Amino acid sequence: MTIDSVRTRHYRLTCRRCHRTWTATYQVGTFTDDAGDHEVYFRNGASATAPGSTSCPHCGGLRVVVLPSRPE
């Protein structure tokens, strides 16, 4: 696997358990293979799960969703 490009993305996340909202910054690498286009996620230089697959840093809840980004 060779990553074609890496971009920094900011995500707004919310926990449906405790209702807190926070932001997280990921480096997102993209690559293409025979199965199609793929993205891989990194935080602080280490591989990470996709933003919506993380747990809440406040309550540990697993019902985390990605919110639409705000216009800059």
Solvent accessible surface area in square Angstrom, and as a share of the most:
residue,aa,sasa,rsa
1,M,165,0.74
2,T,108,0.63
3,I,55,0.28
4,D,101,0.52
5,S,54,0.35
6,V,88,0.50
7,R,140,0.51
8,T,77,0.45
9,R,60,0.22
10,H,119,0.53
11,Y,34,0.13
12,R,55,0.20
13,L,1,0.00
14,T,21,0.12
15,C,1,0.00
16,R,132,0.48
17,R,149,0.54
18,C,43,0.26
19,H,145,0.65
20,R,131,0.48
21,T,73,0.42
22,W,40,0.14
23,T,99,0.57
24,A,6,0.04
25,T,50,0.29
26,Y,5,0.02
27,Q,54,0.24
28,V,2,0.01
29,G,0,0.00
30,T,43,0.25
31,F,28,0.12
32,T,89,0.52
33,D,71,0.37
34,D,160,0.83
35,A,89,0.69
36,G,28,0.27
37,D,121,0.63
38,H,64,0.29
39,E,74,0.33
40,V,39,0.22
41,Y,36,0.14
42,F,53,0.22
43,R,95,0.35
44,N,150,0.77
45,G,73,0.70
46,A,58,0.45
47,S,96,0.62
48,A,36,0.28
49,T,84,0.49
50,A,39,0.31
51,P,5,0.03
52,G,35,0.34
53,S,77,0.49
54,T,37,0.21
55,S,52,0.33
56,C,3,0.02
57,P,92,0.58
58,H,90,0.40
59,C,47,0.28
60,G,42,0.41
61,G,4,0.04
62,L,143,0.71
63,R,151,0.55
64,V,10,0.06
65,V,43,0.25
66,V,67,0.39
67,L,45,0.23
68,P,110,0.69
69,S,89,0.58
70,R,164,0.60
71,P,132,0.83
72,E,209,0.94
